[in-house]
Amino acid sequence: TVHAVMLCMQIAKMLLSYGADPNAEDKGGKKARDFAPSKEIREFIAAYDKSGSLAFEDAPGSWIKETKDGSE
């Protein structure tokens, strides 16, 4: 379900932001990334591979909210 995917995304983001290694291997040689349960998580890990923790950052200024009259 969509809720489960969103929850997995939040968990993945938290783990990566705290230094989890998606390339860590288990005793059988499978990497953590091999267990990604959905396409969205795999894409999320790919974005992390490309940009590191910057993949989690919002665009500059996106957190600023404007009022109805256009002022901040």
Disulfide bonds with the S-S distance in Angstrom:
none
